[in-house]
Amino acid sequence: MLDLRRLVLISEFARRGSIAAAAESLGYSPSAVSQQLATLERETGTALIDRTARSAELTDAGRRLVAHAERILSMVEEAESDLSAHAGSPAGRVVVTAFPTAAVAFAPALARSLRRHTELTLRLRQSRSGRGMREVQSGEVDIALIDDWYGRAADSDNLRVFPLLSDPLVLVVPRRHRLADPEVPLDLRELRDEPWMATPDGEPSRLATDRLLVDVGGPKPVPWEFEGLGTILSLVAKGIGIAAVPALALAAGVRGLAVRRFPGDPVGREVLAVARASSVNRPSVSVTLRAVHVAARLIAADLAPVRLAAR
């Protein structure tokens, strides 16, 4: 009978692309992973990995085994979830990953909602945009909070996607800026001549800012680029320039800003939660998903007035 732990190893090797990367992900040494994969080859009686002096890759038999392994491991998790669902109170550790602004915004409400479950431990970590779904798929995390700028995220055979809130771009300016007055009309053409700050080229929020201005001739070259929306908000508050940011970034609580809503139907993103279909009935995951939905409602209510008012 095949060992489940070795099926986990070969599945992780397939995802990571190397023995060293699989070992780092799972907390083993490369030599231990290599030995266990060799044992798996002996158990199956066939070569699963084609090794050279500099690399290793799956053979055709290895790829077929990985496909079986992913189905088997999903069924095992589903069985564990089903048994846990009848075992009583949620317990154990739940790992949630979130893009940075969501981690800051959701952390307080999640902590408040889950602290009454004394046997449950929450680990909330940050990941770069675009990685959350892969981390759920691989089993590294139980739930991911992701941002979707183009409406592409959807349920699949083994993933469930839960809508949480809409997050439009808003304009942030220093409180003493002329556009801080809500009575002053907001003209996108005039904004092109303002000193803009933005995240670097290729970042989702930068692409969204460029899309926002495309109908008025496109943005001028951005003189200041910074990693992190929190940094940009702090600099706007100091009078360095203006920026377009997702409203969720305002949850960081930076003071000295005025917030204006863009006219028409502004560019924005959807904030979603993602979990494996095989785990959603596990009490620890189920109660955390409920807490995420509660947090989303509270955040949406908090952000509604600040999208229009000075802070």
N, C-alpha and C positions, 0 to 999 in steps of 0.2 A: 504493500500500500504506500502511496506517495505521502511524504511528510508535508503537512501544511506550511510549516516554517520555511521549507525549501521552495515551495511554490511562491511564497511571499518574496523570497530572495530573487528568484528568476523574473518575477513580475517587476520588481523594482529595478533590476538590471535592464529590462526592456525599456522602462520609462526613462532611466537616467543615462543609458548609453555607454556606461563603463562600469567596471567592477569597483573602481575607486569611488566613483560618485554614489553608487548603490550602497557601498559600505559606509560612507559618510552620512548618508540619509538615514540609515537604520542604526547607526551607532556601533558598527562592528569594524574590525580591522579588514583591510583588503584581502589579506591571506586567509582569514576565516571565511569570508564570503566565497573566495575562490575554491576553498576546500569543500564547502557545502554544495556548491554548484557541481563540482566533480563527483560528489557522492550522489547527487540527483541524476547525473548522467549514468552512473553505474546502476542506479535503481531502475531507470527507464530502459537501459540497454542500448542507448543511442547517443550520438553526439548532439548536444544542445547548443554548444557555443563553439564558434570557430575562433581559436586563439592564434594570434601572431605575436611577434616580439614586441609590437607597439600598440596593439589594439585587440579587441575581442568583440564579436558580434554574433547574434543569434543565427543558427542554422535554420533551414526550413522546418525541421522537427522542433527546434526551440520555439519558433514563432507559433507553431500549432499548439505546443504545450502552454505557452503564455495565454493564448486565447481560452483554453480550457481552464487554466489557473484563475483567470479573472472571473469567470463564471462561478467556479467553485468557491472562491473567497467571498464573492458577493452573496452566495447562498448561505455560507457559514455565518456571515454577519447578519443576514436576514433571520436565520434561526436563532441567533443570540438575541436579536431585538425582540423577536416574538416571545421568547422565554422571559426576557427582562420585563416585557410589558405586563406580565402576570405576576411579577415578583414583588410589586409594591412601589415604594418611594424611589424617586430618581437618586442614583448614587454613582460614584466614580468621577472621572475627569472628562470634561468636554473641552475640546480645543476649537476655538473660533479664530479665524483669520479675517482681517478687514483691511481695505485700503486706508491710508493714514487718516484722512479726514473722517471717515466712518468710525475708525477706532476711537478717536477723540470724542466724537458725538455720541456714540452708543454706549461707551464704557460706564458712565455713571448710572444710566437707567438699567442696564443689564445687572450691574452689581446690586442695585437696590432690589430688583425683582427676584434675583436668585439667592440672596443671602439667607432666606428662610429655609432653603433646602440644605440642611446642615451636612448631609452626606455627599453633596455635590460640589465638585471643584471646577471652577471656570479658569481656563487659560486663554486669554485674549492676546493675540499677537498681530503684528502688522505685516503686510506683504505689498509688493508693488502691484499696481493695476495690471490686470491680465493674468495673474498667477493663481488667483483664488480657486477657480474651477478646476485647474489641474491639481491643486493640492487636495481638494475634496476627492477628486477622482482617484488619486493615488493612495488615499487613506491617511495622508499626513495630518489632516484636520477633519473635524466632523462637520463644521458649518463654515461657509465663506460668505462674507458680505462683499459684493462686487458692484462695480458701476458699469452700466451699459449705455453708451452714447449713441448707438445706432440700432437698437432694438433687435439685436441678434441672439440674445440669450434665451434659451427655451428648454423645456423638459427634454430629456433623452431617455433611453432605455434604463439607464442606471443613475440618473441625476434628476432631482426635483428642484425647480426654480420657483421662488416665492416673491412676488412684488412687495416692496416695502413703502417707497415714497418716490415722488418726482422731485428732481433737484435742478432748478433752472439756473443759468448764469445770471448773476446780478452785477451791477456796477458798484465798485467801492471807490470812494474818493476821500481825501482828508476832510475833516469836519469843517474847516474854514474855506474849502473850495467853493467856487460859485455854484457848482452843480449840487452842492449839499442842500441847497434850498429846493424843496420839492415843487415849488411854484415855477422854477426855471425849466422850460421845455428841454427834453433830452433829444438831441439831434445827432444821429450816428455819424453824419458827415463831419460835423465839427469835432467829434471825438477822435477822428483820425489824427488830428494835429496835437493831441494831448501827449504828454510823456507817459508812455505805457510801460508797465512791467508785466512779465509773464513767465511761465515755466518754459524750459528749453524746447526747441523744435522737436516735434514727435510726441511730446507728452499729450495725453488726451485733452486736458484743459486748454493747452495751447492751440491744438487743432480746433477746439470749439470756439475759442476767441477769434481765430482766423475765419471760421465759418460765419461768425456773427457779423463781421465787417465786410464780407465778400460782396454784398449787394451795394456797398457804397465805395467800391473801388479797391477793396482789399486793404489790409492793414499796412501802415508804413513799417519800416524796419524797427523792431522793438529794441530800444537802447539798453534795457536792463533785463537780464534773464536770471532767474533764481530757482534753485531746487526747493520745492516745498511751498505750499500755499500759505502756511503760517508765517513764513519769512516775508512773503509778499504783502500780507495784510499788515504786518508790523511796519514795513517800510512805507506803505500807503498812509498809515496813521501818523507817520513822522513827516508827511508832506513831500515825499520823494517823487510820487507820481500817482497814476490811477491804474486800476486793473479790473478785469472781469473774472470773477471766481464763482464756482458753484456755491449756492446759498449754504450748503451744509458746512462749508469751511468757517462760517461765522460762529459755529458752535464752540470754536476755540476761545471765544470771549475777548478778542482784541478790542480795546477801547479806542476812541478818537476817530472813528470812521463814520461816514455817512453812506447809506446804502440806497441805491436807486434801482428800480426795476426797468429793464429795457422795454421799449415799446413793441407792440405786436406779440407774436408768439416766440419767445426767446429760445435760443438754443439751450439744451439741457441734457440731463442724463436721468436714467432710472436707477435707483438703488435697489438691489435684489439680494435675497438670501438663497444660498445653494447648499443642498445636502444630498447625500447618497440615498437613493430610494430604499435601499436595504436597511438603512439606519433610522429612518424618520419615526418609526414606531418605538424605538428604544426610549424608555422614560427620560433618561438624561438628555437626549437630543430633542425629544418632543417638548419638554418643558423649557429648554433653552430657545427653541424656535418660537414658542409662545412669548417668551420674554423679549425676543428680538422684535416681534410684531408690536408688542406694547410700547417698547422703546421708540419704534418708528412713528407711532401715532403721537407720542409725546413730543418728539423732535419736530414733526411736521407742524404741530400746533405752536411750538415755540418759534419756529422760523417764519411762520406766516406774517406776523406784524413787522419783523425786522427787515423783510424784503422791501418794505415801503418807507421805513422810518429811519431817522438818524440814530446812531448808537454812541 
